[in-house]
Amino acid sequence: MQISDSKVATLNYTLKDDEGVVIDESQDGQFVYLHGAQNIIPGLENALLDKAKGDKLSVRIDAKDGYGERNESMVQNVDRAMFDVEEELQAGHQFHAESPDGQMLTVTVTEVNGDEVTVDGNHPLAGVHLNFDVEVLEVRDATADEIEHGHIHGPSCNH
């Protein structure tokens, strides 16, 4: 069976940046996704199309097909009073925010200078080329519920 829309694929993968630094990996057969439901980045989903159990591939995903290019307009200086936290704000802290168009996004504090806080709404991997080494462990048909809900169902699913 080949990976296509409405198929569930189980993968092992290692993700590296262009310098070879490991960003993320899953080598225990626990990474499972529903193909065609936008559960993974577009470039990787496209590269996996028509792959089958046992296939191995190495693929470089351009930033635009991964987490997107960096958008400097998503970096803003805001007043410390916007943060309802008891702990001291520090670079690296992340918060949920709403974009002007109503989308929820995660912002990362990049600098704190007195009462001015610089936040970045870009994904941490925006602008980064991604290098995947992938092994397809299993491909199966998705259940009707998985297709309806747009993701796989497993032990942690509460539908």
N, C-alpha and C positions, 0 to 999 in steps of 0.2 A: 504494500500500500504506500502511496506517495503522499507527501504533504501537499494539501490544497485547502481551499476554504472549507470550513466546518469539519476539519480533522484536528485531532488533539495530538500534539507532538511532545515527546519527552526528550530532553537534551542534556548533555554535559557540555559546558563551555568554559572558556577562559577569555576574558576581555582585557586587552592591553591598549595603552596609548602608543603613539608613534615612537616613543623612546623605549618601548618594551616593558614599561612598568605595569604590573597587574593591577587593574582597577577593580575587577570583580571576577568571581568564578563560581561555578557550581559543578562539582564533580561526583555528586552522589545520586544522580538520577532523580533529583527532587524538583528540577525546573521543568514545568509542564505548562503549555499554553494552548489556546484555541486559535488556530490559524484563520486569518481573515477578520478577526474581531478587534484589531488594533490593540492587542495586548502587549506587543513588543514593538520596538522601533521599526519604521517602515523599511529601512535598508536591509536589516537582518531578515525581516519577514519575506521580502522579495528574494533574497539569496537562498532561503530555505524552500521556496516553492519547488515542487517536484522531487525533493530529496526523499529518501527512503531509509528504513531501519538499516543501520550499519554504515551509512554514508558519513564521511568526514569532510569538512571543508574549512578553509581559512579564507576569510573575507575582510576586506578593508571597507568600512562604511564612512563616506564623507559626512562631515558635520551636518549638512543640510538634510541628510537622510537618517540622521541619528536623533540628537536632541536639539537640532537646529543651530543656526549661526548665532553668535552673541549679538544681542540687541542692547546697545549702550543706553537707549532710552528707558530700559528697565532698571537702571542704576539710579537711585535717587537719594537725596539727603532729606531726612525727616527729623522732626523734633522728638526727643527722648520721651516726651509726655505721651506719644502715641502707643507706647509699650506699657502694658499693664502687667509688669513682672516685679517680683520682690527681689530677685537676684540681680547682681550687677550685670549689665549688658556687656558682652564681649564679642569680638570678631569670631565668626563661626556659628553663633547661635542662629537657629532657624525658627521662623514663625509663619503661620498661615495668614494670608491677606487676600483681599478681593481686588482684582484689577478693575480699571475704569469701566470695562465692558461686562463686569459681573462674574468673571471667571475666578475660581479659587486657584491660588498659586502659593508656592512656598518661596519666601524671601530669606536670604541669608545676610546677616549683619557682616559687613566687610570692614567697617571702621567705626570707632566711637571717639568723638572729639568734643568733650564737654556735653552740651545738650544737643549736639548734632550727631545723628546716627546715619551712616551710609548703609543702604540696603541694596541687594542685587536680586532681582526677580528672575534672572536667567537660571536655567537648570545648571547645576555644577559642571555638567559635561557639554554644555552648549559651546560650539566652536571647536570641539575636539574631534579629530578623526578617531574612529574606533576600529580596533583590529580584533576580530573574533576567531578563535579556533573552536569549532563545534563538532560534536558527534551526535548523530541522531540515534537514540536508543530505542524508541518505539513510536509508531504512528497508529492511531485508531480513529474510528468514527466518533464524532461527538454525540452525546445524547441529545434528545430534543430539549431537555431542560438547560443543558449547557449552551446550546445554540440560542435559546430564548433569552437567557441571562447574559450572554456575551462573554462568558468565562468558564473555565473548567470547574467542576465540583470535586472537592476532596474533603479530607477530614476537617479542615478549618473553615469550610464553607458553611454558612448558617442560613441558607435558603430553605 
